[in-house]
Amino acid sequence: METIDRKKWLFLRHSPVLRFFALGAIALLIRNGLATLDGPIFGGGPSPVIKIDAARAASILRDNLRAAGHLPGGAEFGRILARELDDEILLREALKRRLYLDDAVSERRLINNMRFVSDHEGSDSSVEVQSLLASALDLDMPSSDPVVRRRMIETMKRLAYQAADRRSPSRDELLSFLGESASRFALPATIDFTQIFFSKDQRGSAARTDAEQLASKLEGKYVPWTAGPGDPWRFGPARMTGSRAEIAKYFGPGFTRRLWSLETRQWSDPVESAYGFHLLWIYEKTLPQAPSLEQVRSEVTYAWSRRQRQAELEKRLRRFRENYRIEIEWPGSLTAADRAGAIGQLERFYPWIGAAG
């Protein structure tokens, strides 16, 4: 009798129909909010362990060497490991919540992966699809497939960002944020100048000579552009106003530095650019200015929202981190000083971290 019951249990356990209804029940629980983002679905028991072994740690070092051209120091390595651990936690929290069931791309990829592994074409019937999906979960494919991993991590981040976006900032909050970050939003210094231009294309080697001859005649005088004997400026009016970055787009950084060093209200000696030689008259230079909120509201609102998003994500990560035990095996190539620096960085996020090996 026990043999018969065991056969029934094995049949039910591997039944596609039973898996279909089980997965449907889990999905229903998730959609009805019983598996919330604020806590794990499964409670009790010891904290799960996330372990980075020595081989993985050494691989991270090599990846950074290839990407950045250098091995990360201790503190930098600690920050890299913290990001790696956070991503793993977000992935595990996403898998707890079966978020791949609400992501068509992830679900389809898992099903196709399973068809490839099993060399089984099959049909697209609901029972067949759910059976393939259940088999993919048995093989832990959501954790190993790089596309599904990335989409699950990004989904967890997006849920945090969406929660942060539900609240709009008040004017007082924007003013406070602007005050905290005044230099970030400061209106740049500007310069207002005109020029008499001598084109290399039109005058060739005579451009410098012609510019020097006119400069000697203009000492202490101001000649409007229409009276100047120069050439038309190729980018529009001779008079221009702009910030350093705006001027550099036309003239390049070297010319721009020279321009800013000139005295106002007098003609300069010829200043060379890629296009020719310029006699420059500066009307005015302005210093960086603190803007009003109305001048930079969109930029301030965007920056405030980004900060709120990161704060919400970090709040959730702090809660999630408490549910895991972290173990790290340090590669033998890491010096004692770099190991100490890495641990110091990790303890900012994982103060209870345990080091194996």
SEDRENNU-11079 format. One line per field, with one value per residue (C-alpha): residue in three letters; x, y, z; residue number from 1. Coordinates in nm, 4 decimals, always signed. Example, Ala and Ser with C-alpha at 12.3 -4.5 7.8 and 13.67 -1.06 7.14 Angstrom:
residuo: ala, ser
u: +1.2300, +1.3670
v: -0.4500, -0.1060
w: +0.7800, +0.7140
num: 1, 2
***
This chain:
residuo: met, glu, thr, ile, asp, arg, lys, lys, trp, leu, phe, leu, arg, his, ser, pro, val, leu, arg, phe, phe, ala, leu, gly, ala, ile, ala, leu, leu, ile, arg, asn, gly, leu, ala, thr, leu, asp, gly, pro, ile, phe, gly, gly, gly, pro, ser, pro, val, ile, lys, ile, asp, ala, ala, arg, ala, ala, ser, ile, leu, arg, asp, asn, leu, arg, ala, ala, gly, his, leu, pro, gly, gly, ala, glu, phe, gly, arg, ile, leu, ala, arg, glu, leu, asp, asp, glu, ile, leu, leu, arg, glu, ala, leu, lys, arg, arg, leu, tyr, leu, asp, asp, ala, val, ser, glu, arg, arg, leu, ile, asn, asn, met, arg, phe, val, ser, asp, his, glu, gly, ser, asp, ser, ser, val, glu, val, gln, ser, leu, leu, ala, ser, ala, leu, asp, leu, asp, met, pro, ser, ser, asp, pro, val, val, arg, arg, arg, met, ile, glu, thr, met, lys, arg, leu, ala, tyr, gln, ala, ala, asp, arg, arg, ser, pro, ser, arg, asp, glu, leu, leu, ser, phe, leu, gly, glu, ser, ala, ser, arg, phe, ala, leu, pro, ala, thr, ile, asp, phe, thr, gln, ile, phe, phe, ser, lys, asp, gln, arg, gly, ser, ala, ala, arg, thr, asp, ala, glu, gln, leu, ala, ser, lys, leu, glu, gly, lys, tyr, val, pro, trp, thr, ala, gly, pro, gly, asp, pro, trp, arg, phe, gly, pro, ala, arg, met, thr, gly, ser, arg, ala, glu, ile, ala, lys, tyr, phe, gly, pro, gly, phe, thr, arg, arg, leu, trp, ser, leu, glu, thr, arg, gln, trp, ser, asp, pro, val, glu, ser, ala, tyr, gly, phe, his, leu, leu, trp, ile, tyr, glu, lys, thr, leu, pro, gln, ala, pro, ser, leu, glu, gln, val, arg, ser, glu, val, thr, tyr, ala, trp, ser, arg, arg, gln, arg, gln, ala, glu, leu, glu, lys, arg, leu, arg, arg, phe, arg, glu, asn, tyr, arg, ile, glu, ile, glu, trp, pro, gly, ser, leu, thr, ala, ala, asp, arg, ala, gly, ala, ile, gly, gln, leu, glu, arg, phe, tyr, pro, trp, ile, gly, ala, ala, gly
u: +0.0000, +0.2879, +0.4357, +0.1082, +0.0814, +0.4399, +0.3700, +0.0636, +0.2713, +0.5439, +0.2808, +0.1149, +0.4474, +0.5502, +0.2038, +0.1956, -0.1634, -0.0755, +0.2193, -0.0047, -0.2505, +0.0291, +0.1942, -0.1418, -0.2035, +0.1360, +0.0772, -0.2621, -0.1031, +0.1514, -0.1071, -0.3306, -0.0480, +0.0213, +0.3791, +0.4619, +0.7783, +0.8294, +0.9012, +0.9889, +0.7220, +0.8722, +0.9392, +1.1264, +1.4386, +1.8026, +1.9094, +2.0114, +2.3802, +2.5270, +2.8820, +3.1447, +3.4165, +3.7808, +3.7402, +3.4525, +3.6384, +3.9446, +3.7207, +3.5823, +3.9378, +4.0251, +3.7064, +3.7985, +4.1523, +4.0134, +3.7502, +3.9450, +4.3034, +4.4006, +4.3328, +4.1005, +4.2458, +4.0943, +3.8218, +3.7316, +3.7169, +3.4882, +3.2489, +3.2481, +3.1705, +2.8916, +2.7267, +2.7655, +2.6021, +2.3203, +2.2429, +2.2352, +1.9976, +1.7671, +1.7662, +1.6760, +1.4028, +1.2627, +1.2634, +1.0881, +0.8129, +0.7965, +0.8310, +0.9224, +0.5565, +0.4731, +0.7591, +0.6758, +1.0373, +1.1728, +0.8934, +0.9357, +1.3137, +1.2839, +1.0396, +1.2607, +1.5675, +1.3867, +1.2809, +1.6418, +1.7761, +1.5144, +1.5284, +1.1511, +0.9437, +0.6081, +0.3055, +0.2060, -0.0812, -0.1161, -0.0406, +0.2705, +0.3986, +0.3488, +0.5195, +0.8248, +0.8291, +0.8113, +1.1012, +1.3042, +1.2426, +1.3493, +1.6805, +1.7160, +1.7327, +1.6139, +1.9323, +2.1692, +2.0282, +2.2009, +1.9059, +1.6521, +1.8902, +1.9341, +1.5623, +1.4712, +1.7267, +1.6049, +1.2429, +1.3167, +1.4851, +1.1954, +0.9441, +1.1415, +1.1615, +0.7886, +0.7171, +0.9400, +0.7748, +0.4311, +0.5162, +0.5787, +0.8093, +0.6714, +0.8147, +0.9824, +1.1508, +1.2818, +1.4093, +1.5837, +1.7393, +1.8516, +2.0139, +2.1988, +2.3304, +2.3766, +2.7055, +2.5571, +2.2878, +2.4786, +2.4402, +2.7827, +3.0092, +2.9566, +3.1427, +3.0047, +3.2483, +3.2835, +3.5595, +3.7233, +3.8077, +4.0819, +4.0193, +4.3032, +4.0939, +4.0452, +4.3789, +4.6204, +4.9514, +4.8469, +4.5769, +4.8248, +4.9952, +4.6647, +4.5429, +4.8649, +4.8543, +4.4960, +4.5703, +4.8410, +4.5865, +4.3127, +4.4911, +4.2400, +3.9714, +3.6501, +3.5522, +3.2080, +3.2096, +3.0541, +3.3500, +3.6145, +3.8166, +3.7926, +3.6118, +3.2611, +3.2575, +3.1540, +2.9202, +2.6994, +2.7188, +3.0565, +2.9190, +2.8712, +2.7684, +2.8097, +2.9614, +3.3016, +3.1471, +2.9380, +3.2311, +3.4585, +3.2165, +3.3042, +3.6650, +3.8116, +3.9382, +4.2720, +4.1132, +3.8477, +4.1064, +4.2870, +3.9609, +3.8786, +4.2221, +4.1793, +4.0945, +3.7548, +3.6822, +3.9981, +4.1147, +4.3342, +4.6366, +4.5560, +4.4388, +4.4691, +4.2004, +4.1662, +3.9878, +4.2171, +4.3088, +4.0736, +4.0948, +3.8723, +3.6785, +3.5187, +3.2147, +3.1539, +3.2362, +2.9921, +3.0653, +2.8716, +2.5319, +2.2962, +1.9748, +1.6192, +1.4094, +1.2052, +1.5188, +1.6183, +1.2984, +1.3036, +1.6696, +1.6167, +1.3019, +1.4806, +1.7788, +1.5489, +1.3563, +1.6767, +1.7853, +1.4462, +1.4638, +1.8065, +1.6962, +1.3944, +1.6064, +1.8647, +1.5901, +1.4623, +1.8104, +1.8846, +1.5768, +1.6617, +2.0271, +1.9168, +1.7690, +2.0996, +2.4309, +2.7303, +3.0465, +3.3499, +3.6591, +3.9379, +4.1708, +4.5287, +4.6534, +4.4873, +4.7195, +4.6287, +4.5922, +4.3581, +4.1553, +4.1167, +4.0144, +3.7576, +3.6091, +3.5892, +3.3803, +3.1596, +3.0863, +2.9208, +2.6434, +2.6870, +2.8076, +2.7501, +2.9530, +3.1335, +3.4545, +3.5204, +3.8641
v: +0.0000, +0.2362, +0.1658, +0.2589, +0.5840, +0.6724, +0.6152, +0.8408, +1.1099, +1.0933, +1.1079, +1.4124, +1.5804, +1.5621, +1.6206, +1.9200, +1.9872, +2.0075, +2.2364, +2.4563, +2.5069, +2.5508, +2.8211, +2.9861, +2.9909, +3.1491, +3.4100, +3.4874, +3.5344, +3.7733, +3.9776, +3.9964, +4.1448, +3.8568, +3.8461, +4.2109, +4.3963, +4.4842, +4.1342, +3.7835, +3.5360, +3.2568, +3.3311, +3.1446, +2.9337, +3.0439, +3.3359, +3.2313, +3.2667, +3.4598, +3.3463, +3.4916, +3.2301, +3.3013, +3.2107, +3.4555, +3.7301, +3.6770, +3.6884, +4.0251, +4.1548, +4.0354, +4.1866, +4.5242, +4.4930, +4.4369, +4.7113, +4.9826, +4.8852, +4.8407, +4.6162, +4.7850, +4.8888, +4.7736, +5.0387, +5.0266, +4.6465, +4.6692, +4.8977, +4.6581, +4.3638, +4.5616, +4.6254, +4.2576, +4.1532, +4.4042, +4.2756, +3.9190, +4.0187, +4.2024, +3.8967, +3.6639, +3.8952, +3.9122, +3.5331, +3.5008, +3.7139, +3.5228, +3.8513, +3.6639, +3.5635, +3.9283, +3.9744, +3.8310, +3.8461, +3.6538, +3.3992, +3.3348, +3.3066, +3.0482, +2.8444, +2.8604, +2.7702, +2.4647, +2.3610, +2.3915, +2.1908, +1.9187, +1.9229, +1.9321, +2.1377, +2.0811, +2.3070, +2.6424, +2.5034, +2.6448, +2.3086, +2.2539, +2.6065, +2.5839, +2.2451, +2.3858, +2.6869, +2.4633, +2.2542, +2.5709, +2.6727, +2.3282, +2.3838, +2.7324, +2.8906, +3.2354, +3.2623, +3.1389, +3.3047, +3.6465, +3.8115, +3.6994, +3.7946, +4.1470, +4.1955, +4.0765, +4.3090, +4.6024, +4.5166, +4.5382, +4.8747, +4.9967, +4.9041, +5.1112, +5.4032, +5.3869, +5.4053, +5.7133, +5.8768, +5.8678, +6.1808, +6.5165, +6.7677, +7.0821, +7.4213, +7.4375, +7.1017, +7.2182, +7.5432, +7.3489, +7.1109, +7.4036, +7.5634, +7.2430, +7.2087, +7.5735, +7.5260, +7.2420, +7.4645, +7.7927, +7.9827, +7.9807, +8.2791, +8.4409, +8.6735, +8.9271, +9.0154, +9.1131, +9.0400, +9.1378, +8.8176, +8.7446, +8.4149, +8.1754, +8.0260, +8.3609, +8.5330, +8.2476, +8.3544, +8.7210, +8.6691, +8.7131, +9.0171, +9.1895, +9.1283, +9.2675, +9.5782, +9.6573, +9.5871, +9.8555, +10.1106, +10.0229, +10.0988, +10.2748, +10.2854, +10.0965, +10.0248, +9.8730, +9.5476, +9.7101, +9.9478, +9.6809, +9.5516, +9.1881, +8.8888, +8.7600, +8.5312, +8.1872, +8.1096, +8.4194, +8.7654, +8.8896, +8.9720, +8.6677, +8.5991, +8.2668, +8.0530, +7.8904, +7.5666, +7.7457, +7.9516, +7.6458, +7.4674, +7.7227, +7.8155, +7.5307, +7.5311, +7.7066, +8.0083, +8.0224, +8.0360, +8.3167, +8.5050, +8.4958, +8.6292, +8.9501, +9.2903, +9.4427, +9.7497, +9.7350, +9.5640, +9.2610, +9.1586, +8.8938, +8.5671, +8.2599, +7.9952, +7.7047, +7.9403, +8.2394, +8.5406, +8.7445, +9.0937, +9.0792, +9.3456, +9.2342, +9.4273, +9.2430, +8.9345, +8.7999, +8.5775, +8.2567, +8.3451, +8.1671, +8.1036, +8.1447, +7.8307, +7.9404, +7.9492, +7.5908, +7.4279, +7.1389, +7.0557, +7.0769, +6.8639, +6.5987, +6.5890, +6.5806, +6.2879, +6.0967, +6.1421, +6.0238, +5.7185, +5.6225, +5.6825, +5.4543, +5.1829, +5.2070, +5.1905, +4.8660, +4.7243, +4.7918, +4.5919, +4.3097, +4.2886, +4.1995, +3.8745, +3.7379, +3.6195, +3.7176, +3.5120, +3.6076, +3.4064, +3.6493, +3.5647, +3.4932, +3.7689, +4.0353, +4.2078, +4.2385, +4.6167, +4.5832, +4.3196, +4.5531, +4.8374, +4.6181, +4.5001, +4.8605, +4.9538, +4.6452, +4.7066, +5.0369, +4.8279, +4.4890, +4.5570, +4.1943, +4.0530, +3.7240, +3.6410, +3.2804, +3.1407
w: +0.0000, +0.0782, -0.2678, -0.4337, -0.2347, -0.3236, -0.6940, -0.6702, -0.4991, -0.7645, -1.0389, -0.8844, -0.8158, -1.1818, -1.3249, -1.5654, -1.4645, -1.0942, -1.1738, -1.3831, -1.0965, -0.8403, -1.0460, -1.1017, -0.7271, -0.6613, -0.9298, -0.7751, -0.4339, -0.5803, -0.7678, -0.4609, -0.2591, -0.0189, -0.1467, -0.0951, -0.1833, +0.1822, +0.3080, +0.1998, +0.0986, +0.3016, +0.6678, +0.9392, +0.9243, +0.9156, +0.7018, +0.3507, +0.2695, -0.0197, -0.0726, -0.3016, -0.3257, -0.4045, -0.7705, -0.8167, -0.6276, -0.8476, -1.1564, -1.0441, -1.0093, -1.3608, -1.5060, -1.3588, -1.4959, -1.8461, -1.8204, -1.6376, -1.7139, -1.3482, -1.0522, -0.8012, -0.4672, -0.1412, -0.1013, -0.4705, -0.4595, -0.1575, -0.3476, -0.6439, -0.4150, -0.2452, -0.5840, -0.6709, -0.3431, -0.3792, -0.7281, -0.5993, -0.3196, -0.5594, -0.7846, -0.4977, -0.3766, -0.7310, -0.7593, -0.4221, -0.5631, -0.8955, -1.0817, -1.3986, -1.4208, -1.4952, -1.7408, -2.0822, -2.2019, -1.9027, -1.9097, -2.2827, -2.2479, -1.9702, -2.1774, -2.4869, -2.2804, -2.1502, -2.5002, -2.6142, -2.3203, -2.3566, -2.7386, -2.7324, -2.9757, -2.8112, -2.8393, -2.6957, -2.4923, -2.1419, -1.9790, -2.1944, -2.1333, -1.7579, -1.7505, -1.9301, -1.7003, -1.3923, -1.5244, -1.5846, -1.2237, -1.1017, -1.2815, -1.1264, -1.4728, -1.3563, -1.1485, -1.4182, -1.7320, -1.7709, -1.9460, -1.6867, -1.4043, -1.5386, -1.6031, -1.2538, -1.0914, -1.3004, -1.2173, -0.8449, -0.8976, -1.1096, -0.8396, -0.5901, -0.8337, -0.9026, -0.5303, -0.5014, -0.8033, -0.6424, -0.4431, -0.6084, -0.4374, -0.2795, -0.3658, -0.0241, -0.0840, -0.4213, -0.2706, +0.0045, -0.2479, -0.4628, -0.1591, -0.0723, -0.4281, -0.5218, -0.7062, -0.9091, -1.0557, -1.0707, -1.3955, -1.5651, -1.6144, -1.9545, -2.1867, -2.4349, -2.7146, -3.0789, -3.3261, -3.6519, -3.8309, -4.0854, -4.2618, -4.3418, -4.6204, -4.7942, -4.7165, -4.6698, -4.5091, -4.5337, -4.2647, -3.9776, -4.1361, -4.2112, -3.8560, -3.7037, -3.9222, -3.8206, -3.4533, -3.4542, -3.5825, -3.3298, -3.0035, -2.7793, -3.0493, -3.1095, -3.4685, -3.5291, -3.7229, -4.0291, -4.0541, -3.9978, -4.2914, -4.1858, -4.3350, -4.2562, -3.9526, -4.0710, -3.7773, -3.7877, -3.6291, -3.5135, -3.1694, -2.9477, -2.5898, -2.4154, -2.1429, -2.1654, -2.2886, -2.5508, -2.6830, -2.6877, -2.9211, -3.1901, -3.1126, -2.9071, -2.5461, -2.6109, -2.7818, -2.5098, -2.2288, -2.4129, -2.4645, -2.0937, -2.0036, -2.2057, -2.0595, -2.1297, -2.3432, -2.5544, -2.8719, -2.8337, -3.0343, -3.2995, -3.1425, -3.3600, -3.4027, -3.6433, -3.8849, -3.8840, -3.6687, -3.4506, -3.3042, -2.9971, -2.8056, -2.4806, -2.3645, -2.0396, -1.8347, -1.5789, -1.2791, -1.2032, -1.0565, -0.8215, -1.0154, -0.8991, -0.8721, -1.1744, -1.3894, -1.3121, -1.1852, -1.4346, -1.3619, -0.9853, -1.0002, -1.2051, -0.9669, -0.6609, -0.8120, -0.8834, -0.5230, -0.3955, -0.6192, -0.4912, -0.1328, -0.1764, -0.3362, -0.0593, +0.2061, +0.0575, +0.0172, +0.3856, +0.4772, +0.2369, +0.3496, +0.7016, +0.5667, +0.4355, +0.5710, +0.3597, +0.3274, +0.1212, +0.0433, -0.0363, -0.3246, -0.2286, -0.4586, -0.2402, +0.0050, +0.3710, +0.3317, +0.0316, +0.2138, +0.5133, +0.2817, +0.1072, +0.4379, +0.5563, +0.2525, +0.2773, +0.6452, +0.5490, +0.3913, +0.5597, +0.9169, +1.0156, +0.7258, +0.7837, +0.5997, +0.5120, +0.4361
num: 1, 2, 3, 4, 5, 6, 7, 8, 9, 10, 11, 12, 13, 14, 15, 16, 17, 18, 19, 20, 21, 22, 23, 24, 25, 26, 27, 28, 29, 30, 31, 32, 33, 34, 35, 36, 37, 38, 39, 40, 41, 42, 43, 44, 45, 46, 47, 48, 49, 50, 51, 52, 53, 54, 55, 56, 57, 58, 59, 60, 61, 62, 63, 64, 65, 66, 67, 68, 69, 70, 71, 72, 73, 74, 75, 76, 77, 78, 79, 80, 81, 82, 83, 84, 85, 86, 87, 88, 89, 90, 91, 92, 93, 94, 95, 96, 97, 98, 99, 100, 101, 102, 103, 104, 105, 106, 107, 108, 109, 110, 111, 112, 113, 114, 115, 116, 117, 118, 119, 120, 121, 122, 123, 124, 125, 126, 127, 128, 129, 130, 131, 132, 133, 134, 135, 136, 137, 138, 139, 140, 141, 142, 143, 144, 145, 146, 147, 148, 149, 150, 151, 152, 153, 154, 155, 156, 157, 158, 159, 160, 161, 162, 163, 164, 165, 166, 167, 168, 169, 170, 171, 172, 173, 174, 175, 176, 177, 178, 179, 180, 181, 182, 183, 184, 185, 186, 187, 188, 189, 190, 191, 192, 193, 194, 195, 196, 197, 198, 199, 200, 201, 202, 203, 204, 205, 206, 207, 208, 209, 210, 211, 212, 213, 214, 215, 216, 217, 218, 219, 220, 221, 222, 223, 224, 225, 226, 227, 228, 229, 230, 231, 232, 233, 234, 235, 236, 237, 238, 239, 240, 241, 242, 243, 244, 245, 246, 247, 248, 249, 250, 251, 252, 253, 254, 255, 256, 257, 258, 259, 260, 261, 262, 263, 264, 265, 266, 267, 268, 269, 270, 271, 272, 273, 274, 275, 276, 277, 278, 279, 280, 281, 282, 283, 284, 285, 286, 287, 288, 289, 290, 291, 292, 293, 294, 295, 296, 297, 298, 299, 300, 301, 302, 303, 304, 305, 306, 307, 308, 309, 310, 311, 312, 313, 314, 315, 316, 317, 318, 319, 320, 321, 322, 323, 324, 325, 326, 327, 328, 329, 330, 331, 332, 333, 334, 335, 336, 337, 338, 339, 340, 341, 342, 343, 344, 345, 346, 347, 348, 349, 350, 351, 352, 353, 354, 355, 356, 357
***
